[in-house]
C-alpha cells in the first residue's frame, strides 16, 4: 500500500527548484562526472594497457524454462529461451562475461559494436550504452576484475548491503499463479510480479494467490494499459485493492493519459508504477501521476534515470531482464541507487538454470550484494557448452493458436502474426472483450489436423470471436 510522503520542507524546496530545471541536464552532469571518476579509478588499479580488449567471444544458448513458466511462456514468449553470452578477454588476462536476452532487451550487441570495442581500453568503453546489454555487462565485469573491485565500486558509492528482488512470471491460469506465488515464497521471495490481462480472471487469480502466501507478501500486477481508461479501471482496481498483498499496479491505463492517471492516484492507496520516459519524466513528476517508476536500459541511462527519481523522491524497481547473469548485474546497481527500493524484476526465475556456478540466494525478499571482484559470480561454462545452439537468423516464430473462453460459451482465437504482442495489442485497441470473471485461456496444441490449420489461418489475420 502507498506510504505517506514524509519529505521535509528543505527537500520540498529543492524539489521545486529541481522541477524548474532540465532533468536530463541535471542528471547527465552527475553521470558524466561519475564516468570520469570511474575510469580514473579503474586505471589507477590496472594500467590502461592491461585494460586493452584482446578478444570478444559470443555464444548463443537456449535455456529451458521451468515447468510452470514453460507452459505459459509458450503462448506468446517462447523466444525468451534464447540468450547470448558475451565474454571479453583483456590483455591483463582477466575475462568478463555478460548476456543479452536476444529477443527482449533494451539493445542487443551487434557485430558493429564488437568491432568498435575491439582493441580499445575497456574502462573507457564500458559506459557506452550503444554497445548493447551483453557487451556492456561483460566490460564492467572485466574491468572490475582487473581493478580487483566489485562492479558497484565503478557505479558509485555503495549504500545498501542487500537489495529486494521480485519473482516474475507472465500471465498464467489461476492455478498456476497460486503455484508460482507459493514457490516464490518457499524460495525466500516476498514479492511476485505478473501480468493483468482480460483473457484471465484477475479476481480469481488474486483470490487464489493470496491464500498461499502471508499478508506481508506483495503482489504487483502489470496491466500494460489493458484497463484502457480510469472509468473502467477503477472498479477492478478497487476490488483487487481489498487484498492486503496487492501492492503495486503497473501501467493500468495508458501512461500518457494524465487526467485518467490522476484519477487513479486519487482513488486508490495501492502504488501506481509507470515505465520511466512516458510521458516525459518532468511531466510525470510535476503532475504526480504515479508513485514510482520502472527503470532499465544501459548503465549510463540507468544511473541518470535513477538520479532523477532520487531528486523527485520517487522509488523504482530495476528492470533488467535475463538469466542469473543479468540478475547479478542488477544487484550491483541496487547497491548504489538510493531509490531502487521496490523489488527488482530480472525474470531469471523463469529458467531451470541461472547459468552461474551458484544461485542468487533470496531471504526475506532480499539478496546480498556481493563484494567480490566483478559481478561477484562466475559463469557455468560447462553448462554453457551443453546449452549452446546456433544463433537464429531472426526471432523464432513457431505457429501458435491461443483460445480464450468465457462462461457464456464465447470463444476467441488468436494466431501469432509475427508481432510479439499479437494478443496484447488487440486488447489495447479495445478489440478483445473487457475483463470478466470466469474467463480462461490456453494454448491449443498443434495436432497437425486440417481443423487446427484452418482455425489458425483465420485467427492469424485478426482475433476470431465465435459466439456461444
N, C-alpha and C positions, 0 to 999 in steps of 0.2 A: 504494500500500500504506500501511497505517497507520503513522504515525510515533510514536515513543515520546514520552510526556509528560515534558517537561523542566521542569515547573513548580517554582519554588523553594519553600523552606519558608515564606517570607513570603507568597507567593501562596496556598499551601495554607491558611494561617491565615485570610487574607482570604476565601478561598472558603468555608470552614466558616462564617464569620460571615455571609457573603452568603446561604448556603443557609438560614439561620435567619430571613431577612427576607422581606418580600413582594417578589417580583420586580417586579411591576407598580409598586409604590410606589417602589422604588429607582430603576428605570429612568425612571419617569414624572417624578420630581423633576428629574432631569438634563435630560430633554427639555423640560420647561416652562421651565427656565432658559435653554436654548438657543433656544427660540422667542422668548422675551422679548428676548434679546440680538440675535437675527437681525432682528427687526422694528426694533429701535432702530438697528442698523447700516444697514439699508436706508433708514430715514428720515433718517439723517444725510447720506446721499449724494443722496437725492432727497426733496423735501418731500412730506408726506402728500397735499397737494392734487394734486401731479403723479402720485401713485400711484393716483389715483381711477380706477376701471374705467369707461370710457366706453361700451364696446361689446363683446359676446361673440358670435362667429360660430362656427357648427358646419357642417362639410361631411363627408358620408359618401362614402367611396371604396371601390372594390372592387379590391384589389391582387392581381394574378395570381401564382400560385406558380411557382417554377422547375419544370423537367420532372420530376425525381425526386420532390420533395415533392408535386407536383400529383397524381401517380397514387396516392400513399399517403394524403394528406390527404383525398382524395375518398371514402374509405371511411367515416370517422367524423367528420371535422372540416372539411368544405367551407366552413362558415360562418366560419372564421378568415380568410377573404379580406376580410371587411368591417371597416373601421376608421373611426372618426370623428375628424376633425381639428378641434381647438378652437383658436381664435385670440382672444386677449384684447388689446384696444386700451386703452391708458392715456391719461390726459389729457396726459401728457408727450409723446405721440406714439409711444412705444415699443409694439411689438407682440410678444407672447409666443405660442408655439404649443406644443401638446401633442396627445396622441391617446388614444383609448380603443379597444382592440380590442373591438368591440361585444359579442361573444358568448364572450369569455374574459377576464375582468377581475375584480379584487377589488371594483370598484364603478364602474358606468357613470355618466357625468354626466347628470343628469336636467334636465328643464325647470325644476323647482323649485330645483335647485342654481344654475342660471344666474340665475334671478330673485333668489335670495338674495345672490349676489355682485355683481349689477349696481349700480353707483354706489358701491360700498364701496372702502375702502383695500385694494389688492391685497396689501400686505405683511402686514396683519392677517388676511387671508382665506386665504393660501396654505397654512397649516398644517392647515386643516380637511379631514381625510380624507373627510368625508361629501360633499364636492363632487365626488368621483369622479376617476378617473385623468386623463382628458384635461384637465379644467379646472384641477386642481391643478398638473399639469405646466406648463400654459400660464402660470399665475400665477407660478410660480417663474421661468420663463424671462423673463417681462415685468419682474418686479421686479429680477432680476439685471441685465438690460439697462439699466434705468433707473438702477440704482446703479453701473453700469459695473464689475461684478464677475462672475466665473463663478458658476453656481448652487452649486457646492460651498462657496463662501465663506459662503453663507447656511445651509449644513448643518452646519458645524463647521470644525475645523482640518484642512487638507489634510496627510495623512501619506503618501500614495502619489502618485507621478508617473504610474504606469501601473497597470492592473488586468487580471486574467485574464478571458478570455471563452471560453465553450464553444459549439461548433456544436451545433445541435439538429435532430432530425427525429423524427417519430412512428415507431412500429414499422414495419419495412419487410421486404421479401424479403431473403434472404441476399445476392443480387447487388446490390440497391440499397443495403444498409448498407455494403458494401465501396466502392461508388461514392461514397457520401457521406463516408465517412472519408477516402478519398483526396482528395476535393475540399476538405474541411476542412483537411487538411494542406497542400495546394497553396496555400491562401489564408492560411497562417500560423497556423492554429489548432493547438493541441496537446491539445485535449480534445473529445470527442464524447459527447453525452448522447442516449440513446434509451430506448425502452420495451422491457421484457422481457415477452413475452406467450406464453401457452400455445398460441396459434394460429400461432406461428412457431417454427422450430428455433433456439433460442438458442445451442446448441452450434455449429451450422454458421455462424450469424451472426458469432459472436466469432472462430471459426477463420478465416473469410474476411476479416474486417476487419483482423485482426492481421497478415495477410500483406501489406497495402498501406501500413502505417504503421510507423514505428520503435518500438522498445520504450519510449521515453520519452513517446510519445503515449498519452494516457489515455482510456479508455472507461468511461463511467458508465451503468449500466443501472437504470432505474426500473421496478420491478415492480408498483407500485400495489397491494400486498397479495396479488397473484395466486399467490404461492408458499404462501399460506394459513397454514402453521404451520412451526415450526422443524424438525420431523422430516422433512417433505417438502422443505423448502427447502435444508437443509444439503448433501445430496448434489449438488445442482445448483450451489449457490454454490461448493462446493469444486472442482468441475470447472472452472468459469469462472475461479476464482482462480488456476489454474495459469498463466494467461496474464499476463505482466508488465504488459501495457497495462491490464488491468482494475483500476480504481482505486476506484470507489465503487458500492455497491449502495444504491439508494434505496427505502425502504419495501418490503423484501422480503416481510414479513408484516404483519399488522395492527399499527399503531403502538401501540395500547393493550394489546397482548399483552406485558406486562412480562417475564414469565418466558421467553417464547419469544425475545424480542429479546436478553435477557441471554445465552441460549444461542448466538445468532448472533455476538454480540460476542466471546464466549469462543472460538468455533470457527474464526473467520476473521480474517486480518490485513487484509483489504480493508475500507476505510472503510464504515461504515453511516451513511446520511443519512436524516433524518426531517423532514417538514414541521413547522415550529415551531408549537406550540399543541396538538398531540395526541400523547401526553397533555399535561397541564399542564407547562409548562417546568420548574417546580421538580421534578416527578416524573421527567421525562426526564433531568435533570441529576443529581439525587440517586441515581437507580438506575443511571445510566450505561448507558443502553440505546441510545445512538448516539454516533458520533464527532463529528457536527456536524449543522447544520440547513440547511433550505431556507427562505429568508426573503423575503417580498414584502410587499404591501399598500401603503397610503399612507405619505407621508413621516413623519408623527408616529409611527405604529405601527411603521414600519420601523426608525426610529432607536432607539425603545425596545427592540425585539426585538434589534437589533444590540448595544445596551448590555448586555443580559442575556447574550447569547452571549459577549461580551468578558469579563464578570465571571466566567463559568463556564469561560473559556479554551476555547471550542468554535468551530472555524471554521464558516463557512457560505458558501453561494453566494446571490447576489442573483437572485431570480426575478421579473423584471418583463418581461412578455411583450407584444410588438407588433412594429412595423416598426423601421427605424433610428431613428425619433423616440424610442421608448421606450428603445432601447438607449443613445441619447445621454444620456437622463435617468439611466439606471442607472449609466453611467460616473461621474457626479457623486457618487453615493453611494459608489462604490468608492474615491473619493479620501479619504473621511473615516472610513470604518468599518474599524477595525483588524482585525477578524476576517473580513472579506469576502474571504478568501484562496482559496477554491475558485472555479473559473471560473464567471462569471455566465451565467445562462441567460435569453436575451432572445428567442430564436426568430426574429430578423429575417433569418436566413439562408434561411428558407423562401421568401422572396419574390424576384421578379425585380427589384423596385425597393425601395430603402430609404427613399424619399420625401424624402431630403436632397439638397442640391446637391453633396455629396461623400461618398465612402464612409468608413465607420469602418474604419480600417486595423488589421489584427492582424498582429503579428510575434512569432514565438517564443511564441505563446499569449497575448500581452498587447496591449492597446490603450492608447495615450497618452491621458491625461485632459486635455482642453483647458482653457486658462486664459482664453480669450476670453470676453467678457460673455455671460451667459445660458447656454444649453446648449452653446455653442461650435460649433454647426452651424446652417445655415439651411434653411428649408423650400423644397422644389422646387415652387413654386406653379404653374408651367406644367404639371407632371406631375399635380398635384392636380386641375387643371381637366380633364385628359384622362381621369382615372380616376373622376371624380365620378359618383355614382349616387344614385337616390332611396333614402332610408333605409328598409330593410324594416320592416314593421309588427311583425314578430316574427322569431325566428331561422329562416332558411331551412331547410327540411327536404325536399330532393328525395328521392324514393324510392330506397333503396339496398338491394341484395341482396348479401350477403357470403358467400362459400363457403370453408370450411376443409376441407382434405383430409388424410387420414393414409395411411401406407404400406399399411395393410391394407385399404384401399378405403372406409373410413368417410368420410362427409361430414357436415358440419354447416352449416346455413344460418342467417343472421341477417338479419332485415329491420328497418330502423330504425323505432323506436317513438314517436318524439317526445322521447325522452330522449337526452342527449348520449352517455352511457355505456351504450348499448344492447348493446354487446358486452362491455365491461369488467365491468359489474355481474353478469351471469350467471357470469362466471369467478370473481369474488369470492365468489359464493354457492356455488361448487362445482358448478355446473351445466354446465360445459364440461370435456371431458376434460383431465386434467392434462398438464403439459409432457412432450413426447415428441420423440424425434429423427425427422426426416423430415417433420414437419408443415409445411404451407404454406397460404397464404390469398390470396384475390384478390377483387376487386370484379367481380361478374357484370354485364356490360353489359346495360342495359335495351334489348332489341331490339323491344319492343312486342308480343311474342308472348303468346298465352294461357298458354303454359307458364311464362314468366317471371312473369306476373302471379299465377298460381295459387301458384307456389312462394313468391313474395314475401308473399302474403297469409297463408300458413301460417307462414312464418318471422317474420312481423311480430307474431304472437301470442306466440310463445315460440321459443327456439332449436330448430331442427328437425334431429334426428340421423337420418341414413339409414345403416344398416349396410351394409358392403360384401359 
